[in-house]
Structures are given as structure tokens and as C-alpha cells.
Amino acid sequence: MEFLPLLLILILFVVPPMLLMRSQRKRQAEIEAMRASIVPGDRIINVAGFHGTVVANRGEVIDLEIAPGTVVQMESAGIMRKVEPTLADESETPTL
């Protein structure tokens, strides 16, 4: 009879954190996969909000062009997300 309340308390305090840890691990794996897939030419946004184009990816260090002729180095951990090209971006023609 005393076993049932103990089991309920255990389930109440153990199961929710385990489910949260599982979803956190999944999200972390997705972030690592995105960072590993960055190649030169990709547009990214870093955690500070700067938009730029990847010039070189050397593992943990990425060369990022944030303005024409301005290349900075940053840690790959600072990449927040990859900007996917839209149809409007692809159809734009540069003006001379």
C-alpha cells in the first residue's frame, strides 16, 4: 500500500525532466548539424544579429563577409541560423 504513493511521486518528479532533456538533446543535434553544413557562399545570421556571407569554413572558425570587402573571423558556435534563399533573391539581377 505504501509503494503506490512512492511510485506516483517518483513518476511525477522523474518523467517530466527526462522528456525535457530528450527534446533539448534533439534540438542541440539539429543545431550542430546546421553548423556542420555551412559552406562558403551560404548566408547566415550570427547571435549578435549580423547578416553575412560565409567566405571560408575552417571548422571552429568561420570567415564571414559582413560588407563588401569586409571579412571578419567568428566562432562557428556564434551562428544562430542559416538564411535560406528565397525566390525573390534568386530572380534579382544586379544593376550596373
Residue frames as qw, qx, qy, qz and C-alpha x, y, z in Angstrom:
[[0.000, 0.885, 0.466, 0.000, 0.00, 0.00, 0.00],
 [0.276, -0.837, 0.099, 0.463, 2.86, 2.42, 0.73],
 [0.541, -0.078, 0.568, 0.615, 4.53, 1.54, -2.55],
 [0.323, 0.691, 0.565, 0.316, 1.90, 3.22, -4.77],
 [0.061, -0.986, -0.097, 0.118, 2.32, 6.82, -3.42],
 [0.475, -0.595, 0.432, 0.483, 6.09, 6.48, -3.65],
 [0.515, 0.213, 0.667, 0.495, 5.80, 5.30, -7.25],
 [0.205, 0.866, 0.428, 0.160, 3.48, 8.19, -8.15],
 [0.244, -0.919, 0.122, 0.284, 5.85, 10.73, -6.60],
 [0.546, -0.314, 0.574, 0.523, 8.77, 9.18, -8.44],
 [0.436, 0.490, 0.626, 0.422, 6.90, 9.32, -11.76],
 [0.033, 0.957, 0.288, -0.022, 5.82, 12.90, -11.09],
 [0.245, -0.896, 0.254, 0.270, 9.36, 14.14, -10.47],
 [0.528, -0.320, 0.655, 0.435, 11.42, 11.93, -12.82],
 [0.553, 0.462, 0.641, 0.265, 9.45, 11.61, -16.06],
 [0.251, 0.949, 0.183, -0.059, 8.98, 15.34, -16.98],
 [0.192, -0.821, 0.427, 0.329, 12.70, 16.23, -16.69],
 [0.561, -0.104, 0.744, 0.347, 13.61, 13.17, -18.77],
 [0.487, 0.676, 0.532, 0.151, 11.21, 14.27, -21.52],
 [0.065, 0.983, -0.050, -0.164, 12.65, 17.80, -21.44],
 [0.403, -0.591, 0.593, 0.369, 16.21, 16.51, -21.67],
 [0.608, 0.232, 0.702, 0.289, 15.27, 14.38, -24.68],
 [0.380, 0.859, 0.329, 0.095, 13.82, 17.34, -26.59],
 [0.155, -0.923, 0.264, 0.231, 16.83, 19.51, -25.66],
 [0.547, -0.318, 0.674, 0.380, 19.25, 16.88, -26.98],
 [0.558, 0.520, 0.599, 0.244, 17.30, 16.66, -30.23],
 [0.174, 0.979, 0.105, -0.031, 17.38, 20.45, -30.68],
 [0.346, -0.763, 0.456, 0.302, 21.13, 20.54, -29.93],
 [0.620, 0.000, 0.694, 0.366, 21.77, 17.83, -32.53],
 [0.448, 0.769, 0.427, 0.161, 19.83, 19.85, -35.12],
 [0.046, -0.978, 0.141, 0.148, 21.91, 22.97, -34.34],
 [0.494, -0.512, 0.610, 0.348, 25.18, 21.03, -34.64],
 [0.616, 0.321, 0.650, 0.308, 24.07, 19.55, -37.96],
 [0.297, 0.928, 0.221, 0.049, 23.20, 23.02, -39.29],
 [0.213, -0.886, 0.347, 0.221, 26.59, 24.40, -38.21],
 [0.588, -0.249, 0.689, 0.344, 28.40, 21.46, -39.80],
 [0.571, 0.527, 0.585, 0.230, 26.56, 22.00, -43.09],
 [0.086, 0.936, -0.011, -0.341, 27.74, 25.62, -43.52],
 [0.732, 0.158, 0.352, 0.562, 29.76, 26.02, -46.73],
 [0.177, -0.322, 0.155, 0.917, 31.30, 29.07, -48.42],
 [0.136, -0.209, -0.560, -0.791, 28.61, 31.11, -50.13],
 [0.319, -0.587, -0.744, 0.011, 25.93, 30.44, -47.50],
 [0.132, -0.580, 0.069, -0.801, 24.22, 33.44, -45.93],
 [0.525, -0.347, -0.712, 0.312, 23.98, 33.30, -42.14],
 [0.283, -0.802, 0.016, -0.526, 22.88, 35.37, -39.17],
 [0.462, 0.135, -0.705, 0.521, 25.07, 35.28, -36.07],
 [0.386, -0.567, -0.674, 0.275, 23.89, 35.61, -32.47],
 [0.183, -0.397, -0.152, 0.887, 24.65, 39.34, -32.48],
 [0.436, 0.721, 0.412, -0.347, 22.28, 39.80, -35.43],
 [0.045, 0.625, -0.488, -0.608, 24.88, 40.43, -38.14],
 [0.860, 0.429, 0.246, -0.125, 23.99, 39.10, -41.57],
 [0.049, -0.718, 0.594, 0.359, 26.83, 37.91, -43.75],
 [0.881, 0.378, -0.232, -0.166, 28.13, 35.53, -46.37],
 [0.807, -0.426, 0.364, 0.185, 30.49, 32.71, -45.42],
 [0.374, 0.788, -0.461, -0.163, 33.83, 33.07, -47.22],
 [0.483, 0.328, -0.801, 0.127, 35.63, 30.12, -45.60],
 [0.819, -0.466, 0.037, -0.333, 34.75, 27.45, -43.07],
 [0.407, 0.483, -0.723, 0.280, 37.73, 26.13, -41.10],
 [0.493, -0.226, -0.803, 0.247, 35.92, 24.03, -38.54],
 [0.325, -0.634, -0.537, 0.451, 35.54, 26.11, -35.41],
 [0.098, -0.552, 0.042, 0.827, 36.46, 29.41, -37.13],
 [0.469, 0.635, 0.575, 0.215, 34.45, 30.91, -39.99],
 [0.190, -0.166, 0.178, 0.951, 35.43, 33.84, -42.21],
 [0.188, 0.713, 0.667, -0.107, 32.32, 35.96, -42.71],
 [0.196, 0.195, 0.254, 0.927, 31.92, 38.83, -45.17],
 [0.015, -0.631, -0.634, 0.447, 29.59, 41.32, -43.49],
 [0.282, 0.862, 0.045, -0.420, 30.05, 44.10, -46.07],
 [0.793, 0.582, -0.035, 0.176, 31.74, 44.22, -49.48],
 [0.487, 0.605, -0.418, 0.472, 35.45, 43.81, -48.79],
 [0.326, -0.563, 0.509, -0.563, 34.97, 43.43, -45.01],
 [0.805, -0.045, -0.588, -0.062, 35.76, 39.90, -43.83],
 [0.382, -0.604, 0.499, -0.491, 35.73, 39.02, -40.14],
 [0.430, 0.086, -0.895, 0.083, 36.50, 35.83, -38.29],
 [0.600, -0.366, 0.233, -0.673, 33.99, 34.34, -35.90],
 [0.247, -0.149, 0.938, -0.194, 33.46, 31.14, -33.95],
 [0.329, -0.159, -0.775, -0.516, 31.05, 28.70, -35.55],
 [0.198, -0.423, -0.804, 0.368, 29.24, 28.49, -32.21],
 [0.060, 0.399, 0.192, -0.895, 28.10, 32.07, -32.87],
 [0.209, -0.080, -0.651, -0.725, 25.95, 31.07, -35.83],
 [0.462, 0.123, 0.520, -0.708, 22.29, 31.46, -34.96],
 [0.715, 0.402, 0.545, -0.174, 20.73, 30.35, -38.23],
 [0.339, -0.031, 0.642, 0.687, 21.26, 29.88, -41.92],
 [0.404, 0.513, 0.099, -0.750, 19.33, 32.18, -44.25],
 [0.566, 0.271, 0.749, 0.215, 17.59, 30.17, -46.92],
 [0.021, -0.126, 0.397, 0.909, 17.48, 31.84, -50.34],
 [0.468, 0.513, 0.540, -0.476, 14.02, 32.92, -51.43],
 [0.574, 0.519, 0.547, 0.319, 12.63, 33.02, -54.94],
 [0.121, 0.989, 0.090, -0.006, 12.85, 36.84, -54.92],
 [0.413, -0.737, 0.432, 0.317, 16.57, 36.68, -54.05],
 [0.630, -0.015, 0.668, 0.395, 17.30, 34.31, -56.92],
 [0.457, 0.682, 0.505, 0.267, 15.45, 36.40, -59.52],
 [0.095, -0.943, 0.020, 0.320, 17.12, 39.71, -58.71],
 [0.745, 0.437, 0.074, 0.498, 19.54, 40.95, -61.33],
 [0.465, -0.519, -0.083, 0.713, 22.38, 43.22, -60.27],
 [0.316, 0.931, 0.180, 0.028, 22.28, 46.76, -61.61],
 [0.710, 0.104, 0.033, 0.696, 25.39, 48.32, -63.03]]
